[in-house]
Amino acid sequence: MPKKWEKFKHQLPTARDNIPYGTPDLALEIERLNENNILKSKTINMAYYQDGVISFKNNMKDKGDLLSHHWSKFSHKSSC
């Protein structure tokens, strides 16, 4: 069974798969995604990094609610 982050891959804005977590290149990739106005979902999937889902909210409860929403929305779809 795919891990949760794999279900989000390409369903949410997804950082390119050659960009490792915690690098300056990831910061540039987030900037690229934001410039293309595709961060409306307030969530990014990092194709390179297992467990790599970043959400942008004001507090942990809101982040959890957002990720639960995305999980519910995409859980019936197969991963790419």
GULO-650132 format. One record per residue (C-alpha): chain; residue in one letter; residue number from 0; z, x negated, y negated. Coordinates in Angstrom, 2 decimals, decimal comma, always signed. Layout:
@tortor->A; tinu->a; tordo->NUM; w->Z; u->X; v->Y
...
***
This chain:
@tortor->A; tinu->m; tordo->0; w->+0,00; u->+0,00; v->+0,00
@tortor->A; tinu->p; tordo->1; w->-0,90; u->-1,38; v->-3,43
@tortor->A; tinu->k; tordo->2; w->+1,88; u->-2,44; v->-5,75
@tortor->A; tinu->k; tordo->3; w->+2,44; u->-0,27; v->-8,80
@tortor->A; tinu->w; tordo->4; w->+0,83; u->-2,72; v->-11,19
@tortor->A; tinu->e; tordo->5; w->-2,38; u->-2,65; v->-9,13
@tortor->A; tinu->k; tordo->6; w->-2,68; u->+1,09; v->-9,67
@tortor->A; tinu->f; tordo->7; w->-2,68; u->+0,49; v->-13,43
@tortor->A; tinu->k; tordo->8; w->-5,36; u->-2,18; v->-13,23
@tortor->A; tinu->h; tordo->9; w->-8,31; u->-1,05; v->-15,32
@tortor->A; tinu->q; tordo->10; w->-6,75; u->+2,41; v->-15,70
@tortor->A; tinu->l; tordo->11; w->-4,79; u->+1,06; v->-18,68
@tortor->A; tinu->p; tordo->12; w->-5,88; u->-1,68; v->-21,06
@tortor->A; tinu->t; tordo->13; w->-6,04; u->-4,73; v->-18,82
@tortor->A; tinu->a; tordo->14; w->-5,81; u->-8,36; v->-19,85
@tortor->A; tinu->r; tordo->15; w->-8,50; u->-10,49; v->-18,30
@tortor->A; tinu->d; tordo->16; w->-7,60; u->-11,85; v->-14,88
@tortor->A; tinu->n; tordo->17; w->-7,74; u->-15,52; v->-15,88
@tortor->A; tinu->i; tordo->18; w->-4,93; u->-15,29; v->-18,43
@tortor->A; tinu->p; tordo->19; w->-1,49; u->-16,26; v->-17,12
@tortor->A; tinu->y; tordo->20; w->+1,71; u->-14,60; v->-18,23
@tortor->A; tinu->g; tordo->21; w->+3,75; u->-16,30; v->-20,93
@tortor->A; tinu->t; tordo->22; w->+0,93; u->-18,35; v->-22,42
@tortor->A; tinu->p; tordo->23; w->-0,56; u->-18,49; v->-25,92
@tortor->A; tinu->d; tordo->24; w->-3,77; u->-17,20; v->-24,34
@tortor->A; tinu->l; tordo->25; w->-1,95; u->-14,00; v->-23,37
@tortor->A; tinu->a; tordo->26; w->-0,88; u->-13,53; v->-26,99
@tortor->A; tinu->l; tordo->27; w->-4,52; u->-13,91; v->-28,05
@tortor->A; tinu->e; tordo->28; w->-5,58; u->-11,45; v->-25,34
@tortor->A; tinu->i; tordo->29; w->-3,08; u->-8,86; v->-26,59
@tortor->A; tinu->e; tordo->30; w->-4,42; u->-9,39; v->-30,08
@tortor->A; tinu->r; tordo->31; w->-7,98; u->-8,87; v->-28,75
@tortor->A; tinu->l; tordo->32; w->-6,98; u->-5,64; v->-27,03
@tortor->A; tinu->n; tordo->33; w->-5,27; u->-4,46; v->-30,21
@tortor->A; tinu->e; tordo->34; w->-8,27; u->-5,32; v->-32,39
@tortor->A; tinu->n; tordo->35; w->-10,44; u->-3,19; v->-30,12
@tortor->A; tinu->n; tordo->36; w->-8,03; u->-0,31; v->-30,75
@tortor->A; tinu->i; tordo->37; w->-7,35; u->+0,24; v->-27,08
@tortor->A; tinu->l; tordo->38; w->-3,58; u->-0,11; v->-27,24
@tortor->A; tinu->k; tordo->39; w->-3,05; u->+3,59; v->-27,96
@tortor->A; tinu->s; tordo->40; w->-1,48; u->+3,81; v->-24,51
@tortor->A; tinu->k; tordo->41; w->+1,23; u->+1,39; v->-25,70
@tortor->A; tinu->t; tordo->42; w->+0,89; u->-0,34; v->-22,33
@tortor->A; tinu->i; tordo->43; w->-1,01; u->-3,39; v->-21,06
@tortor->A; tinu->n; tordo->44; w->-1,69; u->-4,40; v->-17,50
@tortor->A; tinu->m; tordo->45; w->-2,01; u->-8,11; v->-16,83
@tortor->A; tinu->a; tordo->46; w->-4,58; u->-8,56; v->-14,08
@tortor->A; tinu->y; tordo->47; w->-3,48; u->-12,14; v->-13,42
@tortor->A; tinu->y; tordo->48; w->+0,22; u->-11,49; v->-12,97
@tortor->A; tinu->q; tordo->49; w->+1,77; u->-9,47; v->-10,17
@tortor->A; tinu->d; tordo->50; w->+4,29; u->-7,02; v->-11,66
@tortor->A; tinu->g; tordo->51; w->+2,54; u->-7,60; v->-14,97
@tortor->A; tinu->v; tordo->52; w->+2,86; u->-4,44; v->-17,00
@tortor->A; tinu->i; tordo->53; w->+3,95; u->-4,62; v->-20,64
@tortor->A; tinu->s; tordo->54; w->+4,89; u->-1,56; v->-22,66
@tortor->A; tinu->f; tordo->55; w->+5,53; u->-1,33; v->-26,37
@tortor->A; tinu->k; tordo->56; w->+8,24; u->+1,16; v->-27,28
@tortor->A; tinu->n; tordo->57; w->+11,41; u->+1,15; v->-29,38
@tortor->A; tinu->n; tordo->58; w->+13,95; u->+1,15; v->-26,55
@tortor->A; tinu->m; tordo->59; w->+14,29; u->+0,87; v->-22,78
@tortor->A; tinu->k; tordo->60; w->+14,55; u->+4,63; v->-22,19
@tortor->A; tinu->d; tordo->61; w->+11,27; u->+5,23; v->-24,02
@tortor->A; tinu->k; tordo->62; w->+9,64; u->+2,37; v->-22,09
@tortor->A; tinu->g; tordo->63; w->+10,84; u->+3,82; v->-18,80
@tortor->A; tinu->d; tordo->64; w->+9,59; u->+7,27; v->-19,76
@tortor->A; tinu->l; tordo->65; w->+6,21; u->+5,84; v->-20,73
@tortor->A; tinu->l; tordo->66; w->+5,81; u->+3,86; v->-17,50
@tortor->A; tinu->s; tordo->67; w->+6,90; u->+6,90; v->-15,46
@tortor->A; tinu->h; tordo->68; w->+4,26; u->+8,95; v->-17,26
@tortor->A; tinu->h; tordo->69; w->+1,56; u->+6,40; v->-16,46
@tortor->A; tinu->w; tordo->70; w->+2,75; u->+6,10; v->-12,85
@tortor->A; tinu->s; tordo->71; w->+2,57; u->+9,90; v->-12,41
@tortor->A; tinu->k; tordo->72; w->-0,85; u->+10,03; v->-14,03
@tortor->A; tinu->f; tordo->73; w->-2,39; u->+7,27; v->-11,92
@tortor->A; tinu->s; tordo->74; w->-0,43; u->+7,49; v->-8,66
@tortor->A; tinu->h; tordo->75; w->-2,99; u->+9,75; v->-7,03
@tortor->A; tinu->k; tordo->76; w->-5,88; u->+7,43; v->-7,92
@tortor->A; tinu->s; tordo->77; w->-6,82; u->+4,47; v->-5,79
@tortor->A; tinu->s; tordo->78; w->-6,57; u->+1,03; v->-7,33
@tortor->A; tinu->c; tordo->79; w->-9,66; u->-0,85; v->-8,50
***
